[in-house]
Amino acid sequence: MDLRMTTLLAAILCVVATAPNPHEAKNLCPQGLNAPLLLYGDPDNCTQYFICAHGRNHLISCPDGKHFSNVSKVCVPPHSYFDTCAPNLHEAKNLCPQGINAPLFLYGDPDNCTQYFFCVQGRNNPRSCPEGKHFNNVSKVCVPAHSHFDTCVPNPYEAKNLCPQDPNALAFLYGDPDNCTQYFFCVQGRNNLRSCPDGKHFSNVSKTCVPPHSHFDSCAPNPYQAKNLCPQGPNATEFVYADPDDCTRYFTCAHGRNHPGSCPHGKRFSNVYKTCVTSYSYFDTCAQENALKECENGYKGLIAHPTICHRYYNCTKIYRHPQSFLGPYDRECDFPKVFDVLRQECLPFKQAFCGLNRTAGKNGCDYVQNLCPVSHCVPCSIMFTNCDGLADGYHRHRVGGFPRQYMLCEDERVLQEAYCSPATFFLPRLARCIPWPYFSSDCADDEIFSPVLRKCISDKYYNDGCSLSQFYSSTENKCLSYDHFEDK
């Protein structure tokens, strides 16, 4: 505070407690002994203002005819940017932020493209662009009239405007939806029309002008759109796939558009190997996927099922059975055999080659010909055994309760079913058949019946070299009479 103001305040304080206040009607001062210093303009005179001291307003005049600014709280030149007292001729168009700390702000005159307003302390002050220029509300500068950057004049392509409206948005291009040879270039939210050279078409994928009807032309109508399985987008990976209606043809993808190609004579396209392969060979997965159509189109031969190893198609003969889950050309190997794609015949699982993506059934009930097609039949689970949960190796048969019957398991798959010769039964631990006198239905799978003791004992006491009246001692590694038997 300068010396003049300090002296003035001292004089005011000397009389504040005794003299009447002639300006009480205009008193807006905070009340109280510790009230802060406050200055405000006289609402009836722009050249005067009030200063508050201990709740009392004291009238002061600005020097040299200046006006008091209620924003900056100082006397300023009349009708200047900072004069908040004089009437604002453009108040109806005032969009300025209010307050002493309001940021700098510029905006175009909504009624005149060549003018704009400059905000100072909440007041809008008019300015004019140089001749031939318009104010740009996005970049906040004057730009050549009707140029790319002119946001003031009406946009003839506004109905097609897909431009980002952010002033910091990256450059953006897109094709004219009504003309393949034209595209729009975005500048500060405005779409500006451009034309491709030499009759080229604009590609919305590559964002460039490309030869019409080429692989890269995303604008021209696609005659194969109904079969388009291509990944979409500028970063889509390369993709090739067979024509679903013709195995000898395929499609290659470029920028989301499918383009046709043909295999050489005698070959077909494989969706697995992504190349043309010999027709009806093991590699011909297209024929497998379309086997029914191949049969109906006159092919005479066998075709492997595309996903099930124990199934195949026989195009040489139609077979229809009213009580079957199989189609007219469907065939199924007898359990547990599977169809070898190279030899074109049913073979044991360990001898056959299933090929890629073909899964073989593990037990008899995985074969549909063994399932019940009608309500009155023997359930499959009663007729066929399984190796579910069993370790690899030989095991007693699970169906029928016949101790003579056994099976070979591998990866929980039934590889073999067999019977012991008469007067023998199957012992799992030894994985072979032993004499019938050692069998009892009361014994567990890891037990044998002792004819001498007349009870079930561990099968570790059995040995082929021992007679019925002996047991095998693993401790002494020999056969002993039951007089020495101690079950431990």
C-alpha positions in Angstrom: 0.0 0.0 0.0 1.5 3.4 -1.0 2.1 6.3 1.5 -1.0 8.2 0.3 -3.3 5.2 1.0 -1.7 4.6 4.4 -2.2 8.3 5.4 -5.8 8.2 4.2 -6.6 5.1 6.2 -5.0 6.6 9.3 -7.2 9.7 9.0 -10.3 7.6 8.4 -9.6 5.5 11.5 -9.4 8.6 13.6 -13.0 9.6 13.0 -14.6 6.2 12.4 -15.9 5.9 15.9 -17.5 9.4 16.2 -18.6 10.9 12.8 -21.9 9.9 11.2 -21.6 7.8 7.9 -23.2 9.8 5.0 -22.9 6.7 2.7 -24.5 4.1 4.9 -27.1 3.4 2.3 -24.4 2.1 -0.1 -22.4 0.2 2.7 -21.4 -3.3 1.5 -18.5 -3.6 3.9 -17.9 -6.7 6.0 -18.7 -5.9 9.7 -16.5 -6.5 12.7 -13.2 -5.3 14.2 -11.2 -7.8 12.2 -13.1 -7.5 8.9 -10.8 -7.6 5.9 -9.9 -4.6 3.7 -12.5 -4.3 0.9 -12.8 -1.9 -2.1 -15.9 -1.7 -4.4 -17.2 0.7 -7.0 -19.9 3.3 -6.4 -22.9 1.9 -8.2 -24.0 5.4 -9.2 -20.6 6.9 -10.3 -17.9 5.0 -12.3 -15.2 7.5 -11.1 -15.7 6.8 -7.4 -15.3 3.8 -5.2 -15.6 2.9 -1.5 -12.9 1.6 0.9 -13.9 -0.4 3.9 -12.4 0.1 7.4 -13.9 -1.6 10.5 -17.3 -2.1 8.7 -17.6 1.6 7.5 -17.5 2.6 3.8 -15.5 5.7 2.9 -15.9 7.3 -0.5 -12.7 7.9 -2.7 -12.5 9.4 -6.2 -10.3 8.0 -9.0 -7.7 10.5 -10.4 -7.8 12.0 -13.9 -11.4 10.9 -14.6 -10.5 7.2 -14.5 -13.1 4.5 -13.8 -12.9 2.0 -10.9 -12.8 -1.7 -11.9 -14.6 -4.0 -9.5 -12.6 -6.9 -10.9 -9.0 -5.6 -10.7 -9.9 -3.3 -7.7 -7.9 -0.3 -9.2 -8.7 2.8 -11.2 -8.3 2.2 -15.0 -8.7 4.2 -18.2 -12.3 4.7 -19.1 -13.7 2.4 -21.8 -10.5 0.3 -21.8 -10.3 -3.5 -21.7 -10.1 -3.3 -17.9 -13.1 -0.9 -17.5 -15.8 -3.0 -15.9 -18.0 0.0 -15.0 -18.8 1.5 -18.4 -21.8 -0.3 -20.2 -20.7 -3.3 -22.4 -22.1 -2.8 -25.9 -21.5 -6.5 -26.6 -22.9 -8.0 -23.4 -25.6 -9.9 -25.3 -22.7 -11.9 -26.9 -20.6 -12.2 -23.8 -19.3 -15.8 -23.4 -16.3 -14.8 -21.3 -15.3 -16.6 -18.1 -15.9 -14.4 -15.1 -13.6 -13.5 -12.2 -10.2 -11.7 -11.8 -8.4 -15.0 -12.4 -10.4 -16.0 -15.4 -8.1 -17.4 -18.2 -7.5 -15.7 -21.5 -10.3 -16.6 -23.9 -11.1 -15.8 -27.5 -14.2 -16.7 -29.5 -15.7 -15.8 -32.9 -18.6 -13.4 -33.3 -21.6 -15.6 -34.1 -22.9 -13.0 -36.5 -19.7 -12.1 -38.3 -17.0 -14.5 -39.4 -14.4 -11.6 -39.7 -14.8 -10.6 -36.1 -14.0 -12.2 -32.7 -14.0 -11.3 -29.1 -11.1 -11.1 -26.7 -11.9 -11.6 -23.0 -10.3 -9.5 -20.3 -11.6 -9.9 -16.7 -15.0 -11.2 -17.8 -15.6 -8.5 -20.4 -15.8 -9.3 -24.2 -13.9 -6.9 -26.3 -14.4 -6.9 -30.1 -11.6 -7.5 -32.6 -11.4 -7.8 -36.4 -9.4 -10.2 -38.5 -7.2 -8.9 -41.3 -8.9 -8.5 -44.7 -9.8 -11.8 -46.4 -9.6 -13.9 -43.2 -12.1 -15.5 -40.9 -11.8 -16.4 -37.2 -11.3 -20.1 -36.4 -13.0 -21.1 -33.2 -10.9 -24.3 -33.0 -7.4 -22.9 -33.5 -8.3 -19.5 -32.1 -6.6 -17.6 -34.9 -7.6 -15.8 -38.1 -7.3 -18.1 -41.2 -7.8 -17.6 -44.9 -11.5 -17.4 -45.7 -13.0 -20.7 -47.2 -9.8 -22.6 -46.6 -9.5 -26.0 -45.0 -9.1 -24.3 -41.6 -12.1 -22.0 -42.0 -14.7 -23.3 -39.4 -17.0 -20.3 -39.7 -18.5 -20.5 -43.2 -21.2 -23.2 -43.7 -19.8 -26.7 -44.4 -21.4 -28.1 -47.6 -20.5 -31.6 -46.5 -21.6 -31.4 -42.9 -24.2 -34.2 -43.5 -21.2 -36.5 -44.2 -19.0 -35.2 -41.5 -17.4 -38.0 -39.5 -14.4 -36.0 -38.3 -13.3 -36.0 -34.7 -14.2 -32.7 -33.1 -11.2 -32.5 -30.8 -8.7 -29.7 -31.9 -5.9 -32.1 -31.0 -7.2 -35.0 -32.9 -4.8 -36.8 -35.3 -5.3 -36.4 -39.1 -8.3 -38.5 -40.2 -9.4 -39.6 -43.7 -12.4 -41.5 -44.8 -14.2 -42.4 -48.1 -17.1 -40.5 -49.5 -20.0 -43.0 -49.0 -21.6 -41.9 -52.3 -18.5 -41.8 -54.5 -15.6 -44.3 -54.4 -13.2 -41.9 -56.2 -13.6 -39.2 -53.5 -12.6 -39.0 -49.8 -12.7 -36.5 -47.0 -9.7 -35.1 -45.1 -10.4 -33.8 -41.6 -8.9 -30.5 -40.4 -10.0 -29.3 -36.9 -13.3 -31.1 -37.0 -14.2 -30.1 -40.6 -14.4 -32.6 -43.5 -12.8 -31.3 -46.7 -13.5 -33.1 -50.0 -10.6 -34.6 -52.0 -10.5 -36.7 -55.2 -8.3 -39.7 -56.0 -6.1 -39.4 -59.1 -6.6 -41.4 -62.4 -10.0 -42.8 -61.4 -8.6 -44.7 -58.4 -10.8 -45.7 -55.5 -10.3 -44.6 -51.9 -9.7 -47.5 -49.4 -11.1 -47.0 -46.0 -8.8 -49.7 -44.7 -5.4 -48.6 -46.1 -6.5 -44.9 -46.2 -5.0 -44.4 -49.6 -6.2 -44.3 -53.2 -5.9 -47.8 -54.9 -6.6 -49.3 -58.3 -10.3 -49.9 -58.7 -11.5 -53.5 -58.2 -8.0 -54.5 -56.9 -7.4 -56.6 -53.7 -7.1 -53.3 -51.8 -10.3 -51.7 -53.1 -12.6 -51.7 -50.1 -15.1 -49.4 -51.8 -16.3 -51.3 -54.9 -19.1 -53.9 -54.3 -17.7 -57.3 -53.3 -19.3 -60.1 -55.4 -18.2 -62.7 -52.8 -19.3 -60.8 -49.7 -21.8 -63.5 -48.8 -18.8 -65.9 -48.3 -16.6 -63.3 -46.6 -15.0 -64.8 -43.5 -12.0 -62.4 -43.5 -10.8 -60.7 -40.3 -11.7 -57.0 -40.4 -9.5 -54.0 -39.6 -6.2 -52.5 -40.8 -4.2 -54.9 -38.6 -6.1 -58.0 -39.6 -3.8 -61.1 -40.0 -3.3 -62.9 -43.3 -6.0 -65.5 -43.8 -6.9 -68.2 -46.4 -9.9 -70.4 -46.4 -11.8 -72.8 -48.7 -14.9 -71.9 -50.7 -17.6 -73.5 -48.7 -19.4 -74.4 -51.9 -16.5 -75.7 -54.0 -13.4 -77.5 -52.6 -11.4 -76.7 -55.7 -11.6 -72.9 -54.9 -10.4 -70.8 -52.0 -10.3 -67.2 -50.8 -7.3 -65.1 -49.7 -8.0 -62.1 -47.5 -6.6 -58.6 -48.0 -7.8 -55.7 -45.8 -11.0 -57.5 -44.8 -12.0 -58.4 -48.4 -12.0 -62.0 -49.8 -10.5 -62.6 -53.2 -11.1 -65.9 -55.0 -8.4 -68.4 -56.2 -8.5 -71.8 -57.8 -6.4 -75.0 -57.1 -4.7 -76.8 -60.0 -6.5 -79.7 -61.7 -6.9 -82.7 -59.4 -6.4 -80.8 -56.2 -8.6 -79.3 -53.5 -8.0 -76.7 -50.8 -7.5 -77.8 -47.2 -8.6 -75.5 -44.4 -6.3 -77.4 -42.1 -3.1 -77.3 -44.2 -4.0 -74.0 -45.9 -2.9 -75.2 -49.3 -4.1 -77.2 -52.3 -3.7 -81.0 -51.8 -4.4 -84.1 -53.8 -8.1 -84.7 -54.1 -9.5 -87.4 -51.7 -6.1 -88.0 -50.1 -5.5 -88.0 -46.4 -4.8 -84.3 -46.6 -8.1 -83.5 -48.4 -9.9 -82.2 -45.3 -12.3 -80.3 -47.5 -13.8 -83.5 -48.9 -14.1 -84.8 -45.3 -15.9 -81.7 -44.2 -18.3 -81.9 -47.2 -18.5 -85.7 -47.5 -22.2 -85.9 -48.0 -22.1 -83.4 -50.8 -19.2 -85.3 -52.4 -21.2 -88.6 -52.3 -24.3 -87.0 -53.8 -22.2 -85.4 -56.6 -21.1 -88.8 -57.8 -17.8 -89.6 -56.0 -17.4 -93.4 -55.6 -15.0 -94.2 -52.7 -14.4 -93.9 -49.0 -13.9 -90.6 -47.2 -12.7 -90.3 -43.6 -15.0 -88.6 -41.1 -13.4 -85.1 -40.4 -13.5 -85.4 -36.5 -14.3 -89.0 -35.5 -11.6 -91.6 -36.1 -13.9 -94.7 -36.0 -16.3 -93.2 -38.6 -16.1 -92.8 -42.3 -18.3 -92.3 -45.4 -18.9 -94.9 -48.1 -20.0 -93.2 -51.2 -20.4 -96.4 -53.2 -23.6 -97.4 -51.5 -26.5 -95.8 -49.7 -27.4 -97.5 -46.5 -30.7 -96.6 -44.7 -31.8 -98.3 -41.6 -34.9 -97.1 -39.7 -33.3 -97.8 -36.3 -29.8 -96.3 -36.8 -28.1 -93.1 -35.7 -26.0 -93.1 -38.9 -26.8 -91.2 -42.1 -27.3 -92.8 -45.6 -23.5 -92.8 -46.4 -22.2 -92.9 -42.8 -20.3 -96.0 -41.7 -18.7 -97.0 -38.4 -15.9 -99.5 -37.6 -16.7 -102.3 -35.2 -15.5 -101.5 -31.7 -12.7 -101.2 -30.9 -11.3 -100.6 -34.4 -10.9 -97.2 -36.0 -10.7 -96.0 -39.7 -7.1 -95.5 -41.0 -7.0 -92.4 -43.3 -4.1 -93.7 -45.3 -5.1 -97.4 -45.8 -8.8 -96.5 -46.0 -9.8 -99.4 -43.8 -10.8 -100.3 -40.2 -7.8 -101.4 -38.1 -7.0 -101.9 -34.4 -6.3 -98.6 -32.8 -2.6 -99.3 -32.2 -2.1 -100.1 -35.9 -4.2 -97.3 -37.4 -3.4 -93.7 -38.3 -6.2 -91.3 -37.4 -4.7 -88.1 -38.8 -5.2 -84.6 -37.5 -8.2 -83.4 -35.6 -9.8 -86.9 -35.6 -10.7 -88.4 -32.2 -11.2 -92.1 -31.6 -13.8 -93.5 -29.1 -12.4 -95.1 -26.0 -15.1 -97.6 -25.3 -18.0 -99.4 -27.0 -20.6 -96.8 -26.0 -18.7 -94.1 -28.0 -19.7 -96.0 -31.1 -23.3 -94.9 -32.1 -24.1 -98.3 -33.6 -23.9 -99.7 -30.1 -26.5 -97.3 -28.6 -30.1 -97.9 -28.2 -32.1 -96.4 -31.1 -35.4 -97.5 -29.6 -36.9 -97.7 -26.2 -36.8 -101.5 -25.7 -33.2 -102.7 -26.0 -30.3 -103.7 -23.8 -28.4 -100.6 -22.7 -25.0 -100.2 -24.1 -23.3 -99.9 -20.7 -24.5 -103.5 -19.9 -23.1 -104.9 -23.2 -19.8 -103.1 -23.4 -17.0 -102.7 -20.9 -14.8 -99.6 -20.4 -11.4 -98.6 -18.9 -12.4 -95.4 -17.3 -10.1 -94.7 -14.3 -8.0 -97.8 -14.9 -4.2 -97.8 -15.3 -2.6 -99.1 -18.4 -2.4 -102.9 -18.6 -4.7 -106.0 -18.2 -7.8 -105.9 -16.1 -10.8 -108.2 -15.4 -13.7 -107.4 -17.6 -16.2 -105.0 -16.0 -19.3 -106.3 -17.7 -21.1 -109.6 -17.1 -19.2 -110.8 -14.0 -17.3 -113.5 -16.0 -13.9 -114.1 -14.3 -12.7 -115.8 -17.5 -13.1 -112.5 -19.5 -10.4 -109.8 -19.4 -9.4 -106.6 -21.3 -6.3 -104.6 -22.1 -6.4 -100.9 -21.3 -4.2 -98.0 -22.5 -5.0 -94.3 -21.8 -8.4 -95.5 -20.4 -9.1 -97.0 -23.9 -10.2 -100.6 -24.4 -7.6 -102.1 -26.8 -8.5 -105.8 -26.5 -11.1 -108.1 -25.0 -10.4 -111.8 -24.5 -11.4 -115.0 -22.6 -9.3 -117.5 -20.6 -9.4 -121.1 -21.7 -12.0 -123.4 -19.9 -11.2 -124.3 -16.3 -9.1 -121.1 -15.8 -9.9 -117.6 -14.8 -8.0 -114.2 -15.1 -5.7 -113.0 -12.4 -5.0 -109.3 -12.9 -1.7 -109.1 -11.0 -0.1 -111.8 -13.1 -2.1 -110.6 -16.2 -2.8 -114.2 -17.2 -5.1 -117.1 -16.6 -4.7 -119.5 -13.7 -6.5 -122.8 -12.7 -10.1 -122.5 -11.7 -9.8 -124.0 -8.2 -8.2 -120.8 -7.0 -11.3 -118.8 -7.9 -14.2 -117.8 -5.6 -16.7 -115.1 -6.2 -16.1 -114.0 -2.6 -12.5 -113.0 -3.3 -11.4 -109.6 -4.4 -9.5 -108.9 -7.6 -6.2 -109.1 -5.7 -7.0 -112.3 -3.9 -7.1 -116.1 -4.6 -9.1 -118.9 -3.0 -7.0 -121.3 -1.0 -8.5 -124.9 -1.3 -6.6 -126.0 1.8 -7.5 -123.0 4.1 -10.9 -122.7 2.5 -10.7 -118.9 2.5 -9.5 -116.0 0.4 -5.8 -115.0 0.7 -3.6 -112.5 -1.1 -2.7 -113.3 -4.7 1.0 -112.9 -3.7 0.9 -116.4 -2.4 0.2 -117.8 -5.9 2.9 -119.2 -8.1 2.6 -121.4 -11.1 5.2 -123.8 -9.7 3.2 -124.5 -6.5 0.6 -127.2 -6.2 -2.9 -126.7 -4.8 -1.7 -127.9 -1.4 1.2 -125.3 -1.3 1.6 -121.6 -1.2 4.4 -119.4 -2.4 6.7 -117.7 0.1 8.3 -114.6 -1.3 10.6 -114.5 1.8 12.1 -117.9 1.1 11.4 -117.7 -2.6 9.9 -121.2 -2.8 6.7 -123.2 -2.4 5.8 -124.3 1.2 3.1 -126.4 2.7 0.3 -124.6 4.5 1.7 -125.9 7.8 4.1 -122.9 7.5 1.5 -120.4 6.4 1.3 -117.1 8.3 -0.8 -114.4 6.7 1.0 -111.2 7.1 
